[in-house]
Amino acid sequence: MSGNGRATTIELGMKVSVRRSGQNRIGVVTKLAGDYVVIRWTTSDFAEIEEYHAHRDDVTPLAGWL
């Protein structure tokens, strides 16, 4: 949700920032599922899952597309 109270549009292929474990992570939207967005991380270590399900309110669109 944006600061003005209106919902932010999130689309497939959009580059986004997600607040997770006290840090902002950068990823790409790979799937939309109701109130949730599936994110594939742009950088990841092998100990962590590559995809993450985030609530739309926790996702901030960034400039640019992949």
N, CA, C and O of each residue as an XYZ file, in Angstrom:
264
protein
N       0.853     -1.174      0.000
C       0.000      0.000      0.000
C       0.888      1.223      0.000
O       1.882      1.266      0.726
N       0.557      2.197     -0.785
C       1.346      3.409     -0.855
C       0.995      4.335      0.307
O       0.007      4.116      1.008
N       1.804      5.360      0.503
C       1.619      6.276      1.608
C       0.333      7.087      1.527
O      -0.115      7.624      2.541
N      -0.268      7.187      0.352
C      -1.493      7.973      0.215
C      -2.757      7.143      0.447
O      -3.862      7.649      0.250
N      -2.618      5.874      0.862
C      -3.763      5.046      1.191
C      -4.314      4.234      0.041
O      -5.220      3.426      0.243
N      -3.787      4.424     -1.180
C      -4.252      3.653     -2.328
C      -3.364      2.437     -2.519
O      -2.165      2.479     -2.244
N      -3.962      1.357     -2.991
C      -3.200      0.129     -3.238
C      -2.210      0.362     -4.380
O      -2.518      1.053     -5.352
N      -1.028     -0.220     -4.250
C      -0.005     -0.130     -5.277
C      -0.172     -1.293     -6.240
O      -0.411     -2.421     -5.810
N      -0.049     -1.039     -7.526
C      -0.168     -2.087     -8.525
C       1.110     -2.915     -8.557
O       2.210     -2.376     -8.679
N       0.954     -4.216     -8.447
C       2.075     -5.150     -8.532
C       1.766     -6.103     -9.672
O       0.689     -6.699     -9.719
N       2.721     -6.248    -10.600
C       2.506     -7.078    -11.786
C       3.631     -8.086    -11.950
O       4.710     -7.928    -11.378
N       3.365     -9.136    -12.747
C       4.376    -10.150    -13.042
C       5.596     -9.508    -13.696
O       5.462     -8.622    -14.540
N       6.779     -9.957    -13.303
C       8.019     -9.472    -13.884
C       8.534     -8.191    -13.265
O       9.615     -7.723    -13.622
N       7.776     -7.615    -12.340
C       8.153     -6.356    -11.713
C       9.255     -6.588    -10.679
O       9.216     -7.564     -9.929
N      10.228     -5.691    -10.645
C      11.288     -5.736     -9.627
C      10.729     -5.107     -8.357
O      10.147     -4.023     -8.405
N      10.906     -5.788     -7.206
C      10.329     -5.331     -5.949
C      11.322     -5.461     -4.792
O      12.315     -6.184     -4.871
N      11.020     -4.743     -3.735
C      11.759     -4.845     -2.482
C      10.824     -5.453     -1.447
O       9.652     -5.084     -1.371
N      11.345     -6.394     -0.643
C      10.546     -7.056      0.379
C      11.304     -6.963      1.702
O      12.483     -7.311      1.766
N      10.637     -6.498      2.752
C      11.245     -6.437      4.080
C      11.181     -7.825      4.676
O      10.096     -8.373      4.870
N      12.369     -8.413      4.975
C      12.414     -9.786      5.497
C      13.613     -9.937      6.417
O      14.729     -9.573      6.049
N      13.393    -10.463      7.594
C      14.456    -10.714      8.576
C      15.266     -9.448      8.863
O      16.490     -9.498      8.984
N      14.569     -8.316      8.968
C      15.226     -7.067      9.303
C      15.983     -6.410      8.167
O      16.646     -5.393      8.371
N      15.895     -6.977      6.970
C      16.592     -6.417      5.813
C      15.634     -6.316      4.641
O      14.649     -7.049      4.561
N      15.937     -5.398      3.730
C      15.192     -5.332      2.476
C      15.876     -6.233      1.472
O      17.086     -6.139      1.269
N      15.114     -7.101      0.846
C      15.634     -8.006     -0.180
C      15.024     -7.618     -1.516
O      13.875     -7.180     -1.569
N      15.776     -7.773     -2.591
C      15.322     -7.442     -3.933
C      14.975     -8.729     -4.669
O      15.720     -9.708     -4.620
N      13.845     -8.714     -5.345
C      13.424     -9.885     -6.101
C      12.534     -9.493     -7.263
O      12.302     -8.313     -7.526
N      12.041    -10.512     -7.954
C      11.178    -10.324     -9.118
C       9.881    -11.091     -8.874
O       9.906    -12.227     -8.400
N       8.754    -10.473     -9.196
C       7.454    -11.111     -9.027
C       7.287    -12.198    -10.082
O       7.361    -11.927    -11.281
N       7.058    -13.451     -9.623
C       6.875    -14.568    -10.548
C       5.443    -15.086    -10.578
O       5.056    -15.793    -11.509
N       4.644    -14.734     -9.549
C       3.268    -15.213     -9.497
C       2.456    -14.322     -8.566
O       2.966    -13.835     -7.557
N       1.201    -14.115     -8.908
C       0.272    -13.385     -8.056
C      -0.770    -14.377     -7.562
O      -1.359    -15.109     -8.356
N      -1.000    -14.404     -6.244
C      -1.937    -15.362     -5.655
C      -2.793    -14.656     -4.604
O      -2.516    -14.748     -3.408
N      -3.829    -13.956     -5.050
C      -4.712    -13.250     -4.125
C      -3.982    -12.127     -3.410
O      -3.472    -11.201     -4.042
N      -3.937    -12.217     -2.070
C      -3.258    -11.202     -1.263
C      -1.759    -11.440     -1.179
O      -1.048    -10.668     -0.536
N      -1.267    -12.496     -1.818
C       0.154    -12.832     -1.742
C       0.832    -12.736     -3.098
O       0.202    -12.860     -4.148
N       2.137    -12.510     -3.039
C       2.969    -12.375     -4.226
C       4.123    -13.355     -4.073
O       4.741    -13.416     -3.010
N       4.423    -14.123     -5.115
C       5.566    -15.024     -5.087
C       6.752    -14.274     -5.676
O       6.692    -13.767     -6.796
N       7.833    -14.214     -4.898
C       9.029    -13.470     -5.272
C      10.172    -14.450     -5.501
O      10.365    -15.370     -4.707
N      10.928    -14.265     -6.576
C      12.176    -15.009     -6.782
C      13.297    -14.018     -6.525
O      13.382    -12.974     -7.172
N      14.166    -14.361     -5.561
C      15.260    -13.472     -5.178
C      16.260    -13.312     -6.318
O      16.541    -14.261     -7.050
N      16.791    -12.106     -6.458
C      17.808    -11.859     -7.482
C      19.162    -12.366     -7.029
O      19.992    -12.728     -7.864
N      19.410    -12.403     -5.717
C      20.622    -13.010     -5.165
C      20.202    -13.883     -4.000
O      19.338    -13.496     -3.212
N      20.796    -15.042     -3.884
C      20.418    -15.967     -2.826
C      21.579    -16.913     -2.554
O      22.299    -17.310     -3.470
N      21.753    -17.268     -1.281
C      22.722    -18.314     -1.002
C      21.997    -19.655     -1.062
O      20.767    -19.694     -1.022
N      22.732    -20.734     -1.155
C      22.116    -22.046     -1.355
C      21.382    -22.566     -0.132
O      20.602    -23.512     -0.241
N      21.614    -21.968      1.031
C      20.946    -22.410      2.250
C      19.518    -21.861      2.348
O      18.742    -22.295      3.200
N      19.176    -20.916      1.484
C      17.883    -20.263      1.550
C      17.026    -20.640      0.339
O      17.535    -20.909     -0.749
N      15.729    -20.651      0.560
C      14.824    -20.929     -0.556
C      14.936    -19.823     -1.598
O      15.185    -18.666     -1.261
N      14.753    -20.182     -2.851
C      14.863    -19.210     -3.940
C      13.601    -18.387     -4.106
O      13.658    -17.245     -4.561
N      12.453    -18.962     -3.739
C      11.193    -18.240     -3.878
C      10.599    -17.969     -2.504
O      10.815    -18.722     -1.554
N       9.851    -16.887     -2.421
C       9.283    -16.462     -1.148
C       7.872    -15.942     -1.386
O       7.635    -15.206     -2.343
N       6.931    -16.321     -0.518
C       5.560    -15.824     -0.592
C       5.442    -14.647      0.370
O       5.608    -14.811      1.579
N       5.157    -13.467     -0.161
C       5.053    -12.263      0.654
C       3.653    -11.672      0.527
O       3.036    -11.744     -0.536
N       3.163    -11.097      1.600
C       1.885    -10.395      1.546
C       2.073     -9.121      0.727
O       3.120     -8.479      0.810
N       1.074     -8.757     -0.056
C       1.171     -7.572     -0.921
C       1.558     -6.314     -0.147
O       2.245     -5.449     -0.691
N       1.134     -6.195      1.104
C       1.453     -5.008      1.899
C       2.933     -4.928      2.251
O       3.422     -3.853      2.599
N       3.655     -6.043      2.168
C       5.085     -6.076      2.491
C       5.965     -5.899      1.264
O       7.191     -5.928      1.377
N       5.364     -5.716      0.099
C       6.092     -5.627     -1.165
C       6.050     -4.184     -1.684
O       4.982     -3.577     -1.770
N       7.228     -3.643     -2.030
C       7.335     -2.293     -2.578
C       7.895     -2.365     -3.994
O       9.021     -2.825     -4.183
N       7.132     -1.922     -4.990
C       7.654     -1.934     -6.365
C       8.869     -1.011     -6.510
O       8.929      0.054     -5.895
N       9.822     -1.427     -7.320
C      11.009     -0.634     -7.619
C      10.997     -0.257     -9.095
O      10.315     -0.890     -9.900
N      11.743      0.760     -9.436
C      11.843      1.175    -10.839
C      12.529      0.085    -11.635
O      13.535     -0.469    -11.193
N      12.001     -0.225    -12.791
C      12.622     -1.211    -13.676
C      11.894     -2.534    -13.693
O      11.164     -2.879    -12.764
N      12.108     -3.256    -14.755
C      11.505     -4.567    -14.969
C      12.592     -5.541    -15.380
O      13.617     -5.140    -15.930
N      12.372     -6.805    -15.116
C      13.304     -7.840    -15.576
C      12.609     -8.712    -16.584
O      13.209     -9.652    -17.105
